[in-house]
Amino acid sequence: MKGPVLVTLGLVAHGERDGEPTYVVTRRPADTHLGGSWELPGGKVDPGESPEEALRRELEEELGVTVGAIAPMTFSWHAYAERLVLLLFHRTATVPGSPAPRPLAATELRLVTAAELLALELPPANAPFVAALAAARSPG
């Protein structure tokens, strides 16, 4: 098994529905690792790049958007059969004037509320993110 792959992912707010913010999710191409899964946009951190720089680059490449401040949320260390991954989850939002998100590297894109996001079947490595998002939504 290869060494860990460092991946940065964004909970990207864009717009709202019924007073609730909506977030970008994309579906992975069928011929890729975890093909057909819904996921947060993002990707591998290149050598010499910070996770925040990588996330800005990936969001431009994958969605065609520009985002504002990026804040860390949580992380996940996960061993798939074929690879180890260290996922860094961040919160961000598109800035005024940014183009609408487009699925430039995915088969489908949806804007979902936090409740809808929690109902999606995300890859196993996303479990700490799902727990953090659920905890942030629960009162008290």
N, C-alpha and C positions, 0 to 999 in steps of 0.2 A: 504494500500500500504506500502511496506517495505521501510525502510530508504534508502538513496542513496547508490548505488554500485559504488565504485571507480575503474575505468578501465583505463589502460594505453595502448595506441595504437601507432604503429610505421609506418611511411612512410619510408619503408626500400628500399633503393636503392641497386640494384644488377644487374650489367651489363649495357649494352646499346644496342640500335638498331638505326641504321642510325644516329649515333652521338648524340642521345638523351639518357639520363639515363632511365632505366626501374625500376619499383617499383613492389613489391610483393603485390598481392591481393589474397584473398582466399574466397571460397564460404562456407557458414555455412551449417552444416548438416541439412537435412530437418526436423529432429525431435527435433530441438533446437529453442530457442527464435529467431525470425527473420530468421527461416530456409530458406535456398536457397539464401539468400542475399549475395552480394559481400561485403567484408569488409577488412579493414587493419588488419594485424595480431596484437595480443596483448591479454590482458585479465585482470582479477581482480588483484588488489594489495592486497596481504596478510597482515595481521596485523604485524607491525614491519618492513615492507619492504618499501623502497623508490620506487616511480614510476619508476625510472631508473633501479633499481635492478629487479623489477617485469617485466619490459619490456625485459631485457636480459634473464631472466628465461623463460618467455613466448615464446620468439623467438626461444630459444633452444628447448623447448618442442613442439611447433607447427610447426616449420620449419626445425629444426636441424641446425641452423646457428649461427655464432658468429658475433657480430656487434662491431663497434668501438664507437666513441663519440656519445652521445645522446643529442640532443638539443631540448628544448621545442618549439612548434609551436603555438598551440592555445588550447582552451578547449571548452567543451560543457556541459551544464546542460540541461537534457531532461527528461520529464515525459512521459513514456509509460504507458498504462493502468495498467500494472501489476508491474511496477517498476520505480524507479527514478535512473538515472545514471549520474555520473560526469565523463566525458571522457577527458583524458589528451592526446593530440596528440603530438608526437615527430618526429623529423627527425633523421635518422641514416642510416648506410650503412654496408653491410657485409664487413668483413676485408679480405685481401688477405689470401688465404689458407682455408677460410671457405668453408664447403661443399655447394653445390648448394641448394637453398631452396626446400623443399619437403612438400607436404600437409599431415603432420602427424596427424593433428586434424581437417582437412577440407575435403570436398568432391572433391575440385578442387583448383588448384593454377595457376595463370597467372602472367607473367611479362608484365607490361603495361607501356606505356609512360604517362606523366602527362596529355596529352590531352585525351588519352584513359581512364585514371582513372576518369577524370572529366565527361566523357560520361556514366560511369556506374551508375546504380541506387543503391546508397548506402543507408543504414538505415537513417531515419529522423534525428537522433541525430548527424549525421555526417555533417549537414549543415554548421556549423562554419568552419570545416576543409575544405570543398569544397570551401567556400568563400575565405579562406586564401590561398589555393593552386591556385585558379583562379587569385587572386590579385597578387600573387608572379610571375605569368606567364605573366601578362599584362605589356606592355611597359609603361614607364613613371611612 
